[in-house]
Amino acid sequence: MEVVTQREFREFLLEHRTQMRQVTRDLEFMKSVTVQDVGTEMALRITGISLSSLTRERDRPGTLIKWKKDGKTCLYDIWSLKAYNESRNMEPLPQTMRAA
């Protein structure tokens, strides 16, 4: 059993409360998304990676990113992009998704 000071405990609670708020915002965002597939520009915003990295990752065997071509347009499954982000995250809670 670890003994912590009252200040350490307050800091711990504040940090986790902030993380929980972010998770709640992410969840609300995901619930508000009615479209399952997003274009390349939105995929770049969601993942926070460059176009070349996104292209390389989507073509990598075993990738979490699901995509398809609709004519000349690449469409990405939004849930797979979120799963990709979570797989890269070293923290137990997901990172903030960038606003559109």
KAGI-V949143 format. One record per backbone hydrogen bond with DSSP energy under -1.0 kcal/mol. CO is the residue of the C=O (numbers start at 1). NH is the residue of the N-H. Records with the same first field share a line. If there is no record, write none. Layout:
# KAGI-V949143
CO->NH, NH
This chain:
# KAGI-V949143
5->9
6->10
7->11
8->12
9->13
10->14
11->15
12->16
13->17
14->18
15->19
16->20
17->21
18->22
19->23
20->24
21->25
22->26
23->27
24->28
25->29
26->30
27->31
28->32
36->78
38->76
39->43
40->44
41->45
42->46
43->47
44->48
50->54
51->55
52->56
53->57
54->58
55->59
60->63
66->77
68->75
70->73
73->70
75->68
76->38
77->81
78->82
79->83
80->84
81->85
82->86
83->87
84->88
85->89
